[in-house]
Amino acid sequence: MSERGPLPADVADLLSAVLESLDIPLPSPEDGDARAHCRLLHLRASDVRVALGALLAHPEYPDLRADAAYIRKGTAKLPVTYTPFVSCRTGETG
């Protein structure tokens, strides 16, 4: 059995970009926040899908850092604009 090593840096970078993009806070119960949350998640997931689809379509020339940068650029263009949920019990967001 071979030993597991750490993820290659470019793989970890890509996975971090995916997680950062899709890990958005839950919406508050206010009108419109749930819809804005769903819309944002849909748009960000579309960017991730495009990046991963391109990577899989061209496996002979992977550039994971460029794919991570593409995802991060898309995430920056789509910030959270709704009010996040705040727990009245813990005071934590999301």
N, C-alpha and C positions, 0 to 999 in steps of 0.2 A: 504494500500500500504506500502510495507516495504521500509525502507531507504537504499540507497546504501552506502556501505562503501568502503574503499580503496581496491584495489586488494590485495589478499594475496601476501606476499613477493616472494614466489617461482613462482607464476604465472607471476608477474611483471618481475622477473629475466628471465624467459623463453621468454616472449614477447620481452624484451630488446635484448636478444641474437638473436632472429629471425630478429628483425629490424636492428641490427648492421650488421648482415650477408648480408642482402639483400639490404641495403641502400648504394649502391656504386655510385661513381660519374659518370656522363655522360662522354663519351669518347671525345677526341679532334677529329677534322675532319681529322687528319693525317691518312695515309694509315696503316691499320692493327689495329688501336685502337678500331674501332667499333667491329671488330671480337673478339678482346681480351676481350672487355667489355661483349659481349654476352656469350663467353665461361666461363668467371669468374662467371657471374650471374647464368648460367646453373649449374656449379659445386657447387656453394654455395647453390642454391635452392635444389639440390639433397641431400646435407647434412641435410638441414632443413626438407625435406620430409622424410628422413630416421628416424630422431629423432621423428618427430610428428607421423609417422606411427607406430613406436615402442610403443610410449606412448598410442596411441589409440588401439593397438593390446593387450596391457596389462593394462587395466584401473584399475584392482584390486590392482596394486602395482605401483602407479605413483611416480616417482622420478624426479620431475621437475628440481631440481637443477643439477642433473646429466645430464639431457637432455640439459639444458642450457650450461653446461660445454662442452658437446660433440660438440654442435654447435659452441661455441667460439673456441674450439681447431681446428675444421675444418676451420673456418674463418681465424685463424692465419696462417694456412698452405697455404692459398690461398690469398695472399695479392694483392692489386691493383698494377699491373706492367705496365699498359698502361698510357699514358699521359691524365690526366683529361681535360675536356673542361674548358676554362677560358673565361668568358664573357668579350668582349672588352668594353662593356658599363658599367658594374659594377665592373669588376675585380674579381668577385667571381668565385670559382671553382665549377664544377659539374653541 
